[in-house]
């Protein structure tokens, strides 16, 4: 479905539910001025999408702030012989 997005999401062949979800997520993230969101998503769906986007964005910002993980040694555990 992501391949269907080539330019403004409202000009794609996505269903109204997907268009509303993308527009809502963009509004939560603040990547551009919010576009009107239709009523294809219920209030509980919007709440769940808001929480999911906020948590994902928070983890993304934390990962950037903390930097890459240090190299960890590889532990090899032999398989018991039969």
HTML snippet that shows the backbone in 3Dmol.js (N, CA, C, O; Angstrom):
<script src="https://3Dmol.org/build/3Dmol-min.js"></script>
<div id="view" style="width:600px;height:400px;position:relative"></div>
<script>
const pdb = `
ATOM      1  N   UNK A   1       0.814  -1.192   0.000  1.00  0.00           N
ATOM      2  CA  UNK A   1       0.000   0.000   0.000  1.00  0.00           C
ATOM      3  C   UNK A   1       0.860   1.259   0.000  1.00  0.00           C
ATOM      4  O   UNK A   1       0.461   2.293  -0.535  1.00  0.00           O
ATOM      5  N   UNK A   2       2.038   1.164   0.602  1.00  0.00           N
ATOM      6  CA  UNK A   2       2.924   2.324   0.626  1.00  0.00           C
ATOM      7  C   UNK A   2       3.316   2.718  -0.787  1.00  0.00           C
ATOM      8  O   UNK A   2       3.506   3.899  -1.077  1.00  0.00           O
ATOM      9  N   UNK A   3       3.440   1.715  -1.679  1.00  0.00           N
ATOM     10  CA  UNK A   3       3.808   2.005  -3.058  1.00  0.00           C
ATOM     11  C   UNK A   3       2.749   2.843  -3.767  1.00  0.00           C
ATOM     12  O   UNK A   3       3.055   3.496  -4.765  1.00  0.00           O
ATOM     13  N   UNK A   4       1.520   2.838  -3.279  1.00  0.00           N
ATOM     14  CA  UNK A   4       0.469   3.647  -3.884  1.00  0.00           C
ATOM     15  C   UNK A   4       0.642   5.130  -3.590  1.00  0.00           C
ATOM     16  O   UNK A   4       0.057   5.970  -4.275  1.00  0.00           O
ATOM     17  N   UNK A   5       1.441   5.462  -2.575  1.00  0.00           N
ATOM     18  CA  UNK A   5       1.630   6.864  -2.199  1.00  0.00           C
ATOM     19  C   UNK A   5       2.772   7.438  -3.025  1.00  0.00           C
ATOM     20  O   UNK A   5       3.941   7.147  -2.772  1.00  0.00           O
ATOM     21  N   UNK A   6       2.434   8.234  -3.989  1.00  0.00           N
ATOM     22  CA  UNK A   6       3.410   8.909  -4.836  1.00  0.00           C
ATOM     23  C   UNK A   6       2.944  10.344  -4.974  1.00  0.00           C
ATOM     24  O   UNK A   6       2.296  10.708  -5.955  1.00  0.00           O
ATOM     25  N   UNK A   7       3.276  11.148  -3.990  1.00  0.00           N
ATOM     26  CA  UNK A   7       2.789  12.529  -3.949  1.00  0.00           C
ATOM     27  C   UNK A   7       1.775  12.680  -2.838  1.00  0.00           C
ATOM     28  O   UNK A   7       1.791  11.913  -1.876  1.00  0.00           O
ATOM     29  N   UNK A   8       0.902  13.647  -2.955  1.00  0.00           N
ATOM     30  CA  UNK A   8      -0.105  13.870  -1.903  1.00  0.00           C
ATOM     31  C   UNK A   8      -0.980  12.637  -1.698  1.00  0.00           C
ATOM     32  O   UNK A   8      -1.479  12.047  -2.656  1.00  0.00           O
ATOM     33  N   UNK A   9      -1.154  12.265  -0.449  1.00  0.00           N
ATOM     34  CA  UNK A   9      -1.905  11.041  -0.139  1.00  0.00           C
ATOM     35  C   UNK A   9      -3.345  11.131  -0.628  1.00  0.00           C
ATOM     36  O   UNK A   9      -3.938  10.113  -0.986  1.00  0.00           O
ATOM     37  N   UNK A  10      -3.912  12.323  -0.649  1.00  0.00           N
ATOM     38  CA  UNK A  10      -5.303  12.461  -1.085  1.00  0.00           C
ATOM     39  C   UNK A  10      -5.478  12.213  -2.577  1.00  0.00           C
ATOM     40  O   UNK A  10      -6.600  12.022  -3.044  1.00  0.00           O
ATOM     41  N   UNK A  11      -4.384  12.212  -3.326  1.00  0.00           N
ATOM     42  CA  UNK A  11      -4.454  11.969  -4.767  1.00  0.00           C
ATOM     43  C   UNK A  11      -4.147  10.512  -5.113  1.00  0.00           C
ATOM     44  O   UNK A  11      -3.998  10.183  -6.290  1.00  0.00           O
ATOM     45  N   UNK A  12      -4.051   9.640  -4.119  1.00  0.00           N
ATOM     46  CA  UNK A  12      -3.714   8.236  -4.362  1.00  0.00           C
ATOM     47  C   UNK A  12      -4.966   7.391  -4.505  1.00  0.00           C
ATOM     48  O   UNK A  12      -6.088   7.876  -4.353  1.00  0.00           O
ATOM     49  N   UNK A  13      -4.751   6.117  -4.802  1.00  0.00           N
ATOM     50  CA  UNK A  13      -5.856   5.160  -4.910  1.00  0.00           C
ATOM     51  C   UNK A  13      -6.141   4.445  -3.598  1.00  0.00           C
ATOM     52  O   UNK A  13      -6.882   3.462  -3.577  1.00  0.00           O
ATOM     53  N   UNK A  14      -5.565   4.925  -2.507  1.00  0.00           N
ATOM     54  CA  UNK A  14      -5.827   4.317  -1.201  1.00  0.00           C
ATOM     55  C   UNK A  14      -7.285   4.520  -0.808  1.00  0.00           C
ATOM     56  O   UNK A  14      -7.948   5.448  -1.272  1.00  0.00           O
ATOM     57  N   UNK A  15      -7.767   3.635   0.054  1.00  0.00           N
ATOM     58  CA  UNK A  15      -9.138   3.781   0.546  1.00  0.00           C
ATOM     59  C   UNK A  15      -9.217   5.005   1.465  1.00  0.00           C
ATOM     60  O   UNK A  15      -8.196   5.519   1.923  1.00  0.00           O
ATOM     61  N   UNK A  16     -10.427   5.454   1.722  1.00  0.00           N
ATOM     62  CA  UNK A  16     -10.618   6.610   2.607  1.00  0.00           C
ATOM     63  C   UNK A  16     -10.073   6.344   4.004  1.00  0.00           C
ATOM     64  O   UNK A  16      -9.540   7.253   4.641  1.00  0.00           O
ATOM     65  N   UNK A  17     -10.200   5.100   4.493  1.00  0.00           N
ATOM     66  CA  UNK A  17      -9.666   4.760   5.819  1.00  0.00           C
ATOM     67  C   UNK A  17      -8.167   4.966   5.861  1.00  0.00           C
ATOM     68  O   UNK A  17      -7.649   5.544   6.817  1.00  0.00           O
ATOM     69  N   UNK A  18      -7.448   4.496   4.823  1.00  0.00           N
ATOM     70  CA  UNK A  18      -6.002   4.645   4.796  1.00  0.00           C
ATOM     71  C   UNK A  18      -5.598   6.111   4.642  1.00  0.00           C
ATOM     72  O   UNK A  18      -4.644   6.563   5.274  1.00  0.00           O
ATOM     73  N   UNK A  19      -6.311   6.838   3.818  1.00  0.00           N
ATOM     74  CA  UNK A  19      -6.018   8.270   3.651  1.00  0.00           C
ATOM     75  C   UNK A  19      -6.198   9.000   4.979  1.00  0.00           C
ATOM     76  O   UNK A  19      -5.362   9.816   5.366  1.00  0.00           O
ATOM     77  N   UNK A  20      -7.292   8.700   5.670  1.00  0.00           N
ATOM     78  CA  UNK A  20      -7.531   9.331   6.968  1.00  0.00           C
ATOM     79  C   UNK A  20      -6.448   8.949   7.973  1.00  0.00           C
ATOM     80  O   UNK A  20      -5.999   9.792   8.748  1.00  0.00           O
ATOM     81  N   UNK A  21      -6.024   7.678   7.965  1.00  0.00           N
ATOM     82  CA  UNK A  21      -4.983   7.232   8.892  1.00  0.00           C
ATOM     83  C   UNK A  21      -3.665   7.958   8.621  1.00  0.00           C
ATOM     84  O   UNK A  21      -3.000   8.397   9.559  1.00  0.00           O
ATOM     85  N   UNK A  22      -3.283   8.087   7.352  1.00  0.00           N
ATOM     86  CA  UNK A  22      -2.039   8.791   7.010  1.00  0.00           C
ATOM     87  C   UNK A  22      -2.140  10.265   7.384  1.00  0.00           C
ATOM     88  O   UNK A  22      -1.207  10.824   7.959  1.00  0.00           O
ATOM     89  N   UNK A  23      -3.254  10.889   7.066  1.00  0.00           N
ATOM     90  CA  UNK A  23      -3.427  12.305   7.409  1.00  0.00           C
ATOM     91  C   UNK A  23      -3.408  12.524   8.919  1.00  0.00           C
ATOM     92  O   UNK A  23      -2.844  13.504   9.406  1.00  0.00           O
ATOM     93  N   UNK A  24      -4.033  11.600   9.657  1.00  0.00           N
ATOM     94  CA  UNK A  24      -4.057  11.710  11.124  1.00  0.00           C
ATOM     95  C   UNK A  24      -2.646  11.540  11.695  1.00  0.00           C
ATOM     96  O   UNK A  24      -2.225  12.304  12.564  1.00  0.00           O
ATOM     97  N   UNK A  25      -1.921  10.535  11.200  1.00  0.00           N
ATOM     98  CA  UNK A  25      -0.547  10.303  11.668  1.00  0.00           C
ATOM     99  C   UNK A  25       0.337  11.503  11.352  1.00  0.00           C
ATOM    100  O   UNK A  25       1.144  11.912  12.187  1.00  0.00           O
ATOM    101  N   UNK A  26       0.198  12.072  10.157  1.00  0.00           N
ATOM    102  CA  UNK A  26       0.976  13.259   9.802  1.00  0.00           C
ATOM    103  C   UNK A  26       0.658  14.429  10.729  1.00  0.00           C
ATOM    104  O   UNK A  26       1.548  15.199  11.091  1.00  0.00           O
ATOM    105  N   UNK A  27      -0.603  14.559  11.109  1.00  0.00           N
ATOM    106  CA  UNK A  27      -0.987  15.642  12.015  1.00  0.00           C
ATOM    107  C   UNK A  27      -0.380  15.431  13.403  1.00  0.00           C
ATOM    108  O   UNK A  27       0.059  16.388  14.041  1.00  0.00           O
ATOM    109  N   UNK A  28      -0.354  14.180  13.872  1.00  0.00           N
ATOM    110  CA  UNK A  28       0.229  13.880  15.186  1.00  0.00           C
ATOM    111  C   UNK A  28       1.728  14.164  15.176  1.00  0.00           C
ATOM    112  O   UNK A  28       2.260  14.753  16.117  1.00  0.00           O
ATOM    113  N   UNK A  29       2.407  13.743  14.111  1.00  0.00           N
ATOM    114  CA  UNK A  29       3.849  13.952  14.008  1.00  0.00           C
ATOM    115  C   UNK A  29       4.177  15.411  13.773  1.00  0.00           C
ATOM    116  O   UNK A  29       5.197  15.907  14.249  1.00  0.00           O
ATOM    117  N   UNK A  30       3.319  16.099  13.043  1.00  0.00           N
ATOM    118  CA  UNK A  30       3.558  17.509  12.757  1.00  0.00           C
ATOM    119  C   UNK A  30       4.486  17.715  11.574  1.00  0.00           C
ATOM    120  O   UNK A  30       5.227  18.698  11.539  1.00  0.00           O
ATOM    121  N   UNK A  31       4.462  16.803  10.598  1.00  0.00           N
ATOM    122  CA  UNK A  31       5.359  16.922   9.457  1.00  0.00           C
ATOM    123  C   UNK A  31       4.930  17.996   8.480  1.00  0.00           C
ATOM    124  O   UNK A  31       5.742  18.462   7.679  1.00  0.00           O
ATOM    125  N   UNK A  32       3.710  18.386   8.529  1.00  0.00           N
ATOM    126  CA  UNK A  32       3.193  19.428   7.640  1.00  0.00           C
ATOM    127  C   UNK A  32       1.906  19.954   8.248  1.00  0.00           C
ATOM    128  O   UNK A  32       1.392  19.372   9.204  1.00  0.00           O
ATOM    129  N   UNK A  33       1.385  21.028   7.717  1.00  0.00           N
ATOM    130  CA  UNK A  33       0.098  21.491   8.257  1.00  0.00           C
ATOM    131  C   UNK A  33      -0.946  20.380   8.118  1.00  0.00           C
ATOM    132  O   UNK A  33      -1.034  19.746   7.066  1.00  0.00           O
ATOM    133  N   UNK A  34      -1.721  20.143   9.147  1.00  0.00           N
ATOM    134  CA  UNK A  34      -2.685  19.039   9.104  1.00  0.00           C
ATOM    135  C   UNK A  34      -3.699  19.211   7.979  1.00  0.00           C
ATOM    136  O   UNK A  34      -4.211  20.306   7.744  1.00  0.00           O
ATOM    137  N   UNK A  35      -3.975  18.121   7.300  1.00  0.00           N
ATOM    138  CA  UNK A  35      -5.022  18.098   6.291  1.00  0.00           C
ATOM    139  C   UNK A  35      -6.318  17.674   6.954  1.00  0.00           C
ATOM    140  O   UNK A  35      -6.292  17.048   8.014  1.00  0.00           O
ATOM    141  N   UNK A  36      -7.430  17.997   6.359  1.00  0.00           N
ATOM    142  CA  UNK A  36      -8.696  17.556   6.953  1.00  0.00           C
ATOM    143  C   UNK A  36      -8.754  16.033   7.031  1.00  0.00           C
ATOM    144  O   UNK A  36      -8.371  15.331   6.096  1.00  0.00           O
ATOM    145  N   UNK A  37      -9.234  15.549   8.147  1.00  0.00           N
ATOM    146  CA  UNK A  37      -9.385  14.111   8.344  1.00  0.00           C
ATOM    147  C   UNK A  37     -10.864  13.806   8.325  1.00  0.00           C
ATOM    148  O   UNK A  37     -11.653  14.423   9.040  1.00  0.00           O
ATOM    149  N   UNK A  38     -11.230  12.835   7.488  1.00  0.00           N
ATOM    150  CA  UNK A  38     -12.640  12.460   7.382  1.00  0.00           C
ATOM    151  C   UNK A  38     -13.092  11.659   8.582  1.00  0.00           C
ATOM    152  O   UNK A  38     -12.428  11.625   9.617  1.00  0.00           O
ATOM    153  N   UNK A  39     -14.225  11.019   8.425  1.00  0.00           N
ATOM    154  CA  UNK A  39     -14.785  10.240   9.537  1.00  0.00           C
ATOM    155  C   UNK A  39     -14.682   8.736   9.286  1.00  0.00           C
ATOM    156  O   UNK A  39     -15.481   7.963   9.815  1.00  0.00           O
ATOM    157  N   UNK A  40     -13.696   8.316   8.478  1.00  0.00           N
ATOM    158  CA  UNK A  40     -13.523   6.893   8.193  1.00  0.00           C
ATOM    159  C   UNK A  40     -12.940   6.134   9.383  1.00  0.00           C
ATOM    160  O   UNK A  40     -13.080   4.914   9.470  1.00  0.00           O
ATOM    161  N   UNK A  41     -12.290   6.850  10.298  1.00  0.00           N
ATOM    162  CA  UNK A  41     -11.732   6.218  11.500  1.00  0.00           C
ATOM    163  C   UNK A  41     -12.611   6.560  12.696  1.00  0.00           C
ATOM    164  O   UNK A  41     -13.068   7.694  12.841  1.00  0.00           O
ATOM    165  N   UNK A  42     -12.841   5.568  13.550  1.00  0.00           N
ATOM    166  CA  UNK A  42     -13.620   5.815  14.763  1.00  0.00           C
ATOM    167  C   UNK A  42     -12.745   6.510  15.805  1.00  0.00           C
ATOM    168  O   UNK A  42     -11.524   6.567  15.662  1.00  0.00           O
ATOM    169  N   UNK A  43     -13.368   7.028  16.836  1.00  0.00           N
ATOM    170  CA  UNK A  43     -12.608   7.693  17.902  1.00  0.00           C
ATOM    171  C   UNK A  43     -11.625   6.747  18.587  1.00  0.00           C
ATOM    172  O   UNK A  43     -10.489   7.143  18.846  1.00  0.00           O
ATOM    173  N   UNK A  44     -12.027   5.495  18.892  1.00  0.00           N
ATOM    174  CA  UNK A  44     -11.045   4.570  19.480  1.00  0.00           C
ATOM    175  C   UNK A  44      -9.882   4.273  18.533  1.00  0.00           C
ATOM    176  O   UNK A  44      -8.743   4.132  18.980  1.00  0.00           O
ATOM    177  N   UNK A  45     -10.156   4.179  17.237  1.00  0.00           N
ATOM    178  CA  UNK A  45      -9.069   3.945  16.273  1.00  0.00           C
ATOM    179  C   UNK A  45      -8.119   5.134  16.227  1.00  0.00           C
ATOM    180  O   UNK A  45      -6.904   4.958  16.143  1.00  0.00           O
ATOM    181  N   UNK A  46      -8.663   6.325  16.283  1.00  0.00           N
ATOM    182  CA  UNK A  46      -7.811   7.524  16.300  1.00  0.00           C
ATOM    183  C   UNK A  46      -6.967   7.568  17.569  1.00  0.00           C
ATOM    184  O   UNK A  46      -5.792   7.934  17.524  1.00  0.00           O
ATOM    185  N   UNK A  47      -7.561   7.197  18.695  1.00  0.00           N
ATOM    186  CA  UNK A  47      -6.808   7.182  19.954  1.00  0.00           C
ATOM    187  C   UNK A  47      -5.674   6.167  19.882  1.00  0.00           C
ATOM    188  O   UNK A  47      -4.552   6.458  20.296  1.00  0.00           O
ATOM    189  N   UNK A  48      -5.960   4.979  19.358  1.00  0.00           N
ATOM    190  CA  UNK A  48      -4.929   3.947  19.233  1.00  0.00           C
ATOM    191  C   UNK A  48      -3.828   4.387  18.275  1.00  0.00           C
ATOM    192  O   UNK A  48      -2.646   4.182  18.554  1.00  0.00           O
ATOM    193  N   UNK A  49      -4.203   4.987  17.152  1.00  0.00           N
ATOM    194  CA  UNK A  49      -3.216   5.462  16.184  1.00  0.00           C
ATOM    195  C   UNK A  49      -2.373   6.583  16.773  1.00  0.00           C
ATOM    196  O   UNK A  49      -1.166   6.637  16.538  1.00  0.00           O
ATOM    197  N   UNK A  50      -2.992   7.478  17.533  1.00  0.00           N
ATOM    198  CA  UNK A  50      -2.253   8.560  18.177  1.00  0.00           C
ATOM    199  C   UNK A  50      -1.218   8.006  19.145  1.00  0.00           C
ATOM    200  O   UNK A  50      -0.068   8.444  19.142  1.00  0.00           O
ATOM    201  N   UNK A  51      -1.617   7.049  19.971  1.00  0.00           N
ATOM    202  CA  UNK A  51      -0.692   6.447  20.929  1.00  0.00           C
ATOM    203  C   UNK A  51       0.438   5.712  20.215  1.00  0.00           C
ATOM    204  O   UNK A  51       1.598   5.831  20.609  1.00  0.00           O
ATOM    205  N   UNK A  52       0.111   4.957  19.173  1.00  0.00           N
ATOM    206  CA  UNK A  52       1.126   4.205  18.430  1.00  0.00           C
ATOM    207  C   UNK A  52       2.133   5.139  17.782  1.00  0.00           C
ATOM    208  O   UNK A  52       3.338   4.903  17.868  1.00  0.00           O
ATOM    209  N   UNK A  53       1.659   6.192  17.139  1.00  0.00           N
ATOM    210  CA  UNK A  53       2.553   7.154  16.482  1.00  0.00           C
ATOM    211  C   UNK A  53       3.411   7.868  17.514  1.00  0.00           C
ATOM    212  O   UNK A  53       4.608   8.056  17.297  1.00  0.00           O
ATOM    213  N   UNK A  54       2.823   8.266  18.626  1.00  0.00           N
ATOM    214  CA  UNK A  54       3.578   8.983  19.659  1.00  0.00           C
ATOM    215  C   UNK A  54       4.673   8.102  20.264  1.00  0.00           C
ATOM    216  O   UNK A  54       5.793   8.565  20.476  1.00  0.00           O
ATOM    217  N   UNK A  55       4.357   6.844  20.540  1.00  0.00           N
ATOM    218  CA  UNK A  55       5.357   5.935  21.102  1.00  0.00           C
ATOM    219  C   UNK A  55       6.475   5.676  20.094  1.00  0.00           C
ATOM    220  O   UNK A  55       7.653   5.700  20.451  1.00  0.00           O
ATOM    221  N   UNK A  56       6.110   5.429  18.836  1.00  0.00           N
ATOM    222  CA  UNK A  56       7.117   5.192  17.803  1.00  0.00           C
ATOM    223  C   UNK A  56       8.021   6.408  17.631  1.00  0.00           C
ATOM    224  O   UNK A  56       9.237   6.262  17.502  1.00  0.00           O
ATOM    225  N   UNK A  57       7.446   7.590  17.628  1.00  0.00           N
ATOM    226  CA  UNK A  57       8.240   8.805  17.490  1.00  0.00           C
ATOM    227  C   UNK A  57       9.141   8.999  18.714  1.00  0.00           C
ATOM    228  O   UNK A  57      10.288   9.425  18.578  1.00  0.00           O
ATOM    229  N   UNK A  58       8.635   8.693  19.883  1.00  0.00           N
ATOM    230  CA  UNK A  58       9.440   8.802  21.095  1.00  0.00           C
ATOM    231  C   UNK A  58      10.640   7.861  21.075  1.00  0.00           C
ATOM    232  O   UNK A  58      11.754   8.265  21.407  1.00  0.00           O
ATOM    233  N   UNK A  59      10.412   6.594  20.682  1.00  0.00           N
ATOM    234  CA  UNK A  59      11.522   5.648  20.585  1.00  0.00           C
ATOM    235  C   UNK A  59      12.526   6.075  19.526  1.00  0.00           C
ATOM    236  O   UNK A  59      13.732   5.902  19.703  1.00  0.00           O
ATOM    237  N   UNK A  60      12.036   6.628  18.435  1.00  0.00           N
ATOM    238  CA  UNK A  60      12.930   7.101  17.376  1.00  0.00           C
ATOM    239  C   UNK A  60      13.822   8.224  17.887  1.00  0.00           C
ATOM    240  O   UNK A  60      15.028   8.226  17.643  1.00  0.00           O
ATOM    241  N   UNK A  61      13.235   9.167  18.587  1.00  0.00           N
ATOM    242  CA  UNK A  61      14.023  10.281  19.139  1.00  0.00           C
ATOM    243  C   UNK A  61      15.007   9.790  20.196  1.00  0.00           C
ATOM    244  O   UNK A  61      16.136  10.275  20.262  1.00  0.00           O
ATOM    245  N   UNK A  62      14.590   8.838  21.018  1.00  0.00           N
ATOM    246  CA  UNK A  62      15.491   8.285  22.034  1.00  0.00           C
ATOM    247  C   UNK A  62      16.659   7.551  21.380  1.00  0.00           C
ATOM    248  O   UNK A  62      17.798   7.683  21.828  1.00  0.00           O
ATOM    249  N   UNK A  63      16.392   6.786  20.337  1.00  0.00           N
ATOM    250  CA  UNK A  63      17.455   6.054  19.648  1.00  0.00           C
ATOM    251  C   UNK A  63      18.477   7.009  19.053  1.00  0.00           C
ATOM    252  O   UNK A  63      19.677   6.735  19.082  1.00  0.00           O
ATOM    253  N   UNK A  64      18.013   8.116  18.520  1.00  0.00           N
ATOM    254  CA  UNK A  64      18.931   9.110  17.964  1.00  0.00           C
ATOM    255  C   UNK A  64      19.729   9.769  19.081  1.00  0.00           C
ATOM    256  O   UNK A  64      20.933   9.985  18.942  1.00  0.00           O
ATOM    257  N   UNK A  65      19.070  10.088  20.179  1.00  0.00           N
ATOM    258  CA  UNK A  65      19.759  10.760  21.287  1.00  0.00           C
ATOM    259  C   UNK A  65      20.792   9.851  21.946  1.00  0.00           C
ATOM    260  O   UNK A  65      21.875  10.311  22.310  1.00  0.00           O
ATOM    261  N   UNK A  66      20.477   8.581  22.102  1.00  0.00           N
ATOM    262  CA  UNK A  66      21.393   7.656  22.770  1.00  0.00           C
ATOM    263  C   UNK A  66      22.504   7.164  21.861  1.00  0.00           C
ATOM    264  O   UNK A  66      23.542   6.713  22.345  1.00  0.00           O
ATOM    265  N   UNK A  67      22.305   7.242  20.563  1.00  0.00           N
ATOM    266  CA  UNK A  67      23.323   6.782  19.628  1.00  0.00           C
ATOM    267  C   UNK A  67      23.273   5.273  19.447  1.00  0.00           C
ATOM    268  O   UNK A  67      22.449   4.588  20.051  1.00  0.00           O
ATOM    269  N   UNK A  68      24.168   4.768  18.606  1.00  0.00           N
ATOM    270  CA  UNK A  68      24.154   3.326  18.341  1.00  0.00           C
ATOM    271  C   UNK A  68      24.613   2.522  19.552  1.00  0.00           C
ATOM    272  O   UNK A  68      25.349   3.018  20.405  1.00  0.00           O
ATOM    273  N   UNK A  69      24.175   1.305  19.607  1.00  0.00           N
ATOM    274  CA  UNK A  69      24.561   0.415  20.706  1.00  0.00           C
ATOM    275  C   UNK A  69      26.036   0.050  20.573  1.00  0.00           C
ATOM    276  O   UNK A  69      26.546  -0.066  19.458  1.00  0.00           O
ATOM    277  N   UNK A  70      26.725  -0.132  21.699  1.00  0.00           N
ATOM    278  CA  UNK A  70      28.130  -0.547  21.619  1.00  0.00           C
ATOM    279  C   UNK A  70      28.224  -1.975  21.080  1.00  0.00           C
ATOM    280  O   UNK A  70      27.268  -2.749  21.140  1.00  0.00           O
ATOM    281  N   UNK A  71      29.382  -2.290  20.563  1.00  0.00           N
ATOM    282  CA  UNK A  71      29.583  -3.655  20.075  1.00  0.00           C
ATOM    283  C   UNK A  71      29.516  -4.614  21.259  1.00  0.00           C
ATOM    284  O   UNK A  71      30.199  -4.421  22.265  1.00  0.00           O
ATOM    285  N   UNK A  72      28.710  -5.619  21.135  1.00  0.00           N
ATOM    286  CA  UNK A  72      28.559  -6.607  22.187  1.00  0.00           C
ATOM    287  C   UNK A  72      29.223  -7.905  21.741  1.00  0.00           C
ATOM    288  O   UNK A  72      29.132  -8.276  20.570  1.00  0.00           O
ATOM    289  N   UNK A  73      29.887  -8.595  22.659  1.00  0.00           N
ATOM    290  CA  UNK A  73      30.512  -9.856  22.259  1.00  0.00           C
ATOM    291  C   UNK A  73      29.447 -10.902  21.931  1.00  0.00           C
ATOM    292  O   UNK A  73      28.361 -10.905  22.512  1.00  0.00           O
ATOM    293  N   UNK A  74      29.766 -11.760  21.021  1.00  0.00           N
ATOM    294  CA  UNK A  74      28.860 -12.830  20.630  1.00  0.00           C
ATOM    295  C   UNK A  74      29.074 -14.024  21.540  1.00  0.00           C
ATOM    296  O   UNK A  74      30.203 -14.471  21.742  1.00  0.00           O
ATOM    297  N   UNK A  75      27.981 -14.535  22.088  1.00  0.00           N
ATOM    298  CA  UNK A  75      28.077 -15.695  22.956  1.00  0.00           C
ATOM    299  C   UNK A  75      27.668 -16.936  22.160  1.00  0.00           C
ATOM    300  O   UNK A  75      26.596 -16.970  21.555  1.00  0.00           O
ATOM    301  N   UNK A  76      28.508 -17.922  22.167  1.00  0.00           N
ATOM    302  CA  UNK A  76      28.214 -19.160  21.447  1.00  0.00           C
ATOM    303  C   UNK A  76      27.945 -20.240  22.485  1.00  0.00           C
ATOM    304  O   UNK A  76      28.780 -20.508  23.350  1.00  0.00           O
ATOM    305  N   UNK A  77      26.790 -20.848  22.392  1.00  0.00           N
ATOM    306  CA  UNK A  77      26.419 -21.938  23.302  1.00  0.00           C
ATOM    307  C   UNK A  77      26.322 -23.190  22.454  1.00  0.00           C
ATOM    308  O   UNK A  77      25.458 -23.277  21.581  1.00  0.00           O
ATOM    309  N   UNK A  78      27.193 -24.162  22.693  1.00  0.00           N
ATOM    310  CA  UNK A  78      27.157 -25.368  21.858  1.00  0.00           C
ATOM    311  C   UNK A  78      25.876 -26.180  22.086  1.00  0.00           C
ATOM    312  O   UNK A  78      25.321 -26.218  23.185  1.00  0.00           O
ATOM    313  N   UNK A  79      25.447 -26.803  21.041  1.00  0.00           N
ATOM    314  CA  UNK A  79      24.269 -27.673  21.121  1.00  0.00           C
ATOM    315  C   UNK A  79      24.718 -29.013  21.715  1.00  0.00           C
ATOM    316  O   UNK A  79      25.736 -29.561  21.293  1.00  0.00           O
ATOM    317  N   UNK A  80      23.977 -29.540  22.680  1.00  0.00           N
ATOM    318  CA  UNK A  80      24.372 -30.837  23.266  1.00  0.00           C
ATOM    319  C   UNK A  80      24.391 -31.928  22.186  1.00  0.00           C
ATOM    320  O   UNK A  80      23.508 -31.989  21.330  1.00  0.00           O
ATOM    321  N   UNK A  81      25.380 -32.753  22.246  1.00  0.00           N
ATOM    322  CA  UNK A  81      25.494 -33.856  21.283  1.00  0.00           C
ATOM    323  C   UNK A  81      24.447 -34.927  21.558  1.00  0.00           C
ATOM    324  O   UNK A  81      23.957 -35.071  22.678  1.00  0.00           O
ATOM    325  N   UNK A  82      24.121 -35.665  20.519  1.00  0.00           N
ATOM    326  CA  UNK A  82      23.113 -36.713  20.733  1.00  0.00           C
ATOM    327  C   UNK A  82      23.746 -38.067  20.890  1.00  0.00           C
ATOM    328  O   UNK A  82      23.042 -39.060  21.077  1.00  0.00           O
TER     329      UNK A  82
END
`;
const viewer = $3Dmol.createViewer("view");
viewer.addModel(pdb, "pdb");
viewer.setStyle({}, {cartoon: {color: "spectrum"}});
viewer.zoomTo();
viewer.render();
</script>
